[in-house]
């Protein structure tokens, strides 16, 4: 249903501050000068039009290191009274686990505040941002303007670099599934389809890719944009 202008939710002060900060964003700084929040969501399905977020997990990266103990996690009670069985089989979140959890309107301000002025990192981040921005519009009257980096696209850029600079030993048929990339690069393995664990898995992958792309000559955020055609994308 389309809202008339006089019925729209006023933009939350946190989002006003967020928008003001990123209106002057500079992508030319060295990668290690930026702070990142790596996050993941678990969903009832993959369609932002009618599916919902049921958990959010995030970790912070500063000086290209995971900040231990500085994380965010919340289950979210969806509006739908029945969780789709297919989604429960994937993420293993049961109705009992979320029945006493806060609704998304309660979780969003805390999550936006946690992200602050950090760049956001996710694996196929566009999907997570589609869900987040839908509920941000509804409950907080605007969008998060934090630039987003997609670790999947970074992995594609790194793989292209390896192929161009190798005479063999490169897995050309590599999968860009998060867990399979972690195994391909011998990274620590975390449980799949858990928002907190997937955020940690993505953080390890992101740091591995940044280190290797740095050694390949990509030093600034703009270099990453050129490498992976990802750019600091605003949603």
N, C-alpha and C positions, 0 to 999 in steps of 0.2 A: 504494500500500500504506500502510495506517495504521500509524504507529509507536506502540508502547506508551510510556507516560510514561518508563519507565526506559531506553528506547533513544533518546530524543530528544537531539539535539545541544545541549549547554549553551549558553546565550546568551553570545555573544562579549563580552568587556569593552568593546569599541568600541561595540557596540549598547546595552549597559547604560548607558554614559555618554551616548549619543545619546538614549535614552529619558528619562533623568533630566533632561537639559537641556530637552527639549521638553515635559515635563510642566508646565512653568511658562511656556509660550510666551504672549507678549502680542501681539495683532494690532492694537493701537491706535497703534503707532508710525508716524511719517512714513515714507513708502516709501523715501526715500533713506537711512534709518538701517539698513536691512536689507542683508545680503549675500546674493547669489543665486549658485547654480550652475546654469547652463543646460546640459542634457545631452541626448543622443540615443543610441539603441541601434540596431544593425542586427541583424536576426533571420533565422532560417531559415524563418520563417512567422509567422502572426499568432495562433496558438493556444497560449496559455501552458501548456496541459496536456502538449503533446509537442514544441513547437518550442523553439529555444534562441537565446540571445544569442551573436553572433559578433564583435561589436565594441562598444565604448563610447567616446564622445567627450564632453568637457565643457569649458566655459570658465567663468571666474569674473567676476562683476560686483560691484564695490564702488563706493559713492558714485555709482551709476547710470552707471558707466563699465566697459567691458570691460578687465580687467587683462591687459595684453599679456604673453605668455610664461607666464602662470599657467594652464595647462590640463592636461587629463588625456586620454590616449588609450591604448587597448589593443585589439589583436585578441584573440579568445578562441577556443580550440580546443574545439569542441563534443564531446559524448559520441558523437554519431552519426558514423559513419565516412564517410558519403556526404552531401554537401550537396545539398539539393533543387535541381534545375536551374532551376526557376522563380525561386527566391530569388536564385540566382547571377546570373541575367539582370538582376535589379533592382539589387542592391547591388554587383555586379561583384567580389565577394570570392571568390577561387578557393581550392580545397583547398590548393594550394601555399603561399598566403599565410598560412594559419593552422596548417599542420601542426606548426610549431615554436613556436606561441604558447602562453601559459599557459592552463590550464583556468580555469573561472569561479571555482572555490574559491580560487585564488591571486590573482585580480584583485579580488574583492569587498572584502577588508579595505583595500586601497589606495584603492579608489573611495570607500568609506564614510569613510575618514579624510580624503580630499580634500574631500569634501562638508562635513565638519565640522558646524558649526552654521548653515550656510547654508540658505536656502529653496531648493527645487528648482523649476526651470522647464523645461517641455517642451511640445512641440506635440502635443496629445492625450496628455498625460502619463500618463493612467490606464493606457494600454497598456504603456508602458515600466515603470511601477511594478509592474504585474501580473507581468511577467517578472522584475524585480529581486527583488521580495519572495518570489516562489516559490523562487529559489535562495538568498536570504538565510535563509529558514526552514530549508532543507535543510542549508546549509553553515555558517551562523553562529548558528542557533538563535533567530532573531527577525526583526524588521522594522526598516527605517529609519523614524523618526518625524518626519523633516523635513517641514514643511508644503510642499505642492506647489501651484504656480500653473500653470494651463494657458493658454498663449499663444493657443490657438485660441478659448477662451472669452473671453479678453480682446479678441480681434479682433471677436468677435460683439458684445460690449458696446460697443466703440468704434463699430462700424458702426450699431448701434441709436441711439447718441447722434448720429451724423452725420445719420441719416434724420430724427430728431426735430427737429433744429435746422437743417435745410436746406430751401430751396425749389427745389432742383434741383441737378444736377451730381453726384449720388451714385449709385454703381453698386449698385443694389438687388440685382442678381443675382450679387453677388460670391461667388467660391469661397473656401473657407477652407483650401484646400491651401497648404502652407507656401511653395512657390515662387511660386504665383500671387499670394499676399498680398504677397510681396516685390516683385513687379512692379507690383502695384496701387499700392503706396506708394513706388515708386521707390527701393527700398533696394538696397544692394550685393548682387550675386547670387553664390552659392556653388554648388559642385557638389552635385547631389541624390543622396540615398541613400548618403551617406558620413557616418558618425557624427560626425566632427570638423567637417566642413563644414556639416552640418545643425544642429549645436549652435551654430556661429557664425551661421548664418542665423536661427535662432530667437532668439539673443541680440540681433541687430540689430532684429528684429521686436518683441521684448519692450520694448526701450528706446524705440522709436518709439511704441508703444502707451502706455507709461507716461507719456511726455512729453505726449501728446495728451489722455490721460485726466486728467492733472494740470491741464492748462489748462482742462479741463471741470469742475474742482472736486473731483476725487478725490485726496485728499492722503495718506490712510493706507491701510495694508493692509486694514483693515476696510472702507474706502470701496470698494476694489476688489472685496471680497466682495459688497457691496451692488450694485455696478455690473454685475458679470458673473455673480453668483451662483456664484462659484468658491470663495470662502473659502480659508483655509489648510487644505486637506484633509489629514487624516491617513490614511495607508494602512496 
